[in-house]
Amino acid sequence: MLRVDRLSVAYGSFKALDDVSLEVARRGTLHGVIGPNGAGKSTLMDAITGRRRPTGGRVHVDGQDVTHRSVGWRRRHGMSRSFQRTSIFPDLRVGEQLELVASQLNEPNLNGIVDTLQLGAVYDERADGIAYGDQRRVDIALALVGRPRLMLLDEPAAGLSTAETVSLFEHLATLVCEREVTAVVVEHDVDAVFRFCDSITALDQGCLLASGTPAEVRADPRVIAAYLGTAA
């Protein structure tokens, strides 16, 4: 579903991303990306989604080379993205903005998204007046509208409590399975990533450390040394 081949992003002599490859083979997969601050996680997401032009390597989605396609083209052809900062319309009611985007992207089952993410209780509320955890779920709902094949989420649980993070990942796992969407999630909450993700990629200083199942990545000595610590 997603194949990243030797992707690099450089700023002069500094390589924010250096020859990183990863593959998520099937639909309905939740793939986590972990690493310490400065590891290149957000740069990887930007390069995959077209917000950052790579200086080397290729990005393939569903067998198609999209390396030089625009952000808009990728969204129209099944790739969506959410950001570290919630990117919703604060002055609009939750339902208004979901319905607006759904009408533009021909979403056939908006009610299903609302129900699974438990947004019915805030549907008629202004987005700037609802709890932060609800705002994060609205952000994910907007990314899901239009039935994307590939969804990239940059720290969806940022600012949430442990209980809210678990609830959010439970919703994500359900949606990924039900809608057969492949989701790549950058997240600092390592416990949530190892608990809910089907596969994981670990980065450090722009380089690939390991990629595989949660058990394989957790046991990798390079990941333990760079990120998880000796207690892992």
Secondary structure as the mmCIF struct_conf table of DSSP 4:
data_model
#
loop_
_struct_conf.conf_type_id
_struct_conf.id
_struct_conf.beg_label_comp_id
_struct_conf.beg_label_asym_id
_struct_conf.beg_label_seq_id
_struct_conf.end_label_comp_id
_struct_conf.end_label_asym_id
_struct_conf.end_label_seq_id
STRN STRN1 LEU A 2 TYR A 11
TURN_TY1_P TURN_TY1_P1 GLY A 12 SER A 13
STRN STRN2 PHE A 14 VAL A 24
BEND BEND1 ARG A 26 GLY A 28
STRN STRN3 LEU A 30 ILE A 34
BEND BEND2 PRO A 36 PRO A 36
TURN_TY1_P TURN_TY1_P2 ASN A 37 GLY A 38
BEND BEND3 ALA A 39 GLY A 40
HELX_RH_AL_P HELX_RH_AL_P1 LYS A 41 THR A 49
TURN_TY1_P TURN_TY1_P3 GLY A 50 GLY A 50
BEND BEND4 ARG A 51 ARG A 52
BEND BEND5 THR A 55 THR A 55
STRN STRN4 GLY A 56 VAL A 61
TURN_TY1_P TURN_TY1_P4 ASP A 62 GLY A 63
STRN STRN5 GLN A 64 ASP A 65
TURN_TY1_P TURN_TY1_P5 THR A 67 HIS A 68
HELX_RH_AL_P HELX_RH_AL_P2 VAL A 71 ARG A 76
TURN_TY1_P TURN_TY1_P6 HIS A 77 GLY A 78
STRN STRN6 MET A 79 SER A 82
BEND BEND6 GLN A 84 ARG A 85
TURN_TY1_P TURN_TY1_P7 PRO A 90 ASP A 91
BEND BEND7 LEU A 92 LEU A 92
STRN STRN7 ARG A 93 ARG A 93
HELX_RH_AL_P HELX_RH_AL_P3 VAL A 94 LEU A 105
TURN_TY1_P TURN_TY1_P8 ASN A 106 ASN A 106
BEND BEND8 PRO A 108 PRO A 108
HELX_RH_AL_P HELX_RH_AL_P4 LEU A 110 THR A 116
TURN_TY1_P TURN_TY1_P9 LEU A 117 GLN A 118
HELX_RH_3T_P HELX_RH_3T_P1 GLY A 120 VAL A 122
TURN_TY1_P TURN_TY1_P10 TYR A 123 ASP A 124
BEND BEND9 GLU A 125 GLU A 125
STRN STRN8 ARG A 126 ARG A 126
HELX_RH_3T_P HELX_RH_3T_P2 ALA A 127 GLY A 129
BEND BEND10 ILE A 130 ILE A 130
HELX_RH_AL_P HELX_RH_AL_P5 TYR A 132 LEU A 144
TURN_TY1_P TURN_TY1_P11 VAL A 145 GLY A 146
BEND BEND11 ARG A 149 ARG A 149
STRN STRN9 LEU A 150 ASP A 154
BEND BEND12 GLU A 155 GLU A 155
TURN_TY1_P TURN_TY1_P12 PRO A 156 GLY A 159
HELX_RH_AL_P HELX_RH_AL_P6 THR A 162 ARG A 179
TURN_TY1_P TURN_TY1_P13 GLU A 180 GLU A 180
STRN STRN10 THR A 182 VAL A 186
BEND BEND13 HIS A 188 HIS A 188
HELX_RH_AL_P HELX_RH_AL_P7 VAL A 190 PHE A 196
BEND BEND14 ASP A 198 ASP A 198
STRN STRN11 SER A 199 ASP A 204
TURN_TY1_P TURN_TY1_P14 GLN A 205 GLY A 206
STRN STRN12 CYS A 207 GLY A 212
HELX_RH_AL_P HELX_RH_AL_P8 PRO A 214 ALA A 219
HELX_RH_AL_P HELX_RH_AL_P9 PRO A 221 VAL A 223
HELX_RH_PI_P HELX_RH_PI_P1 ILE A 224 LEU A 228
TURN_TY1_P TURN_TY1_P15 THR A 230 ALA A 231
#
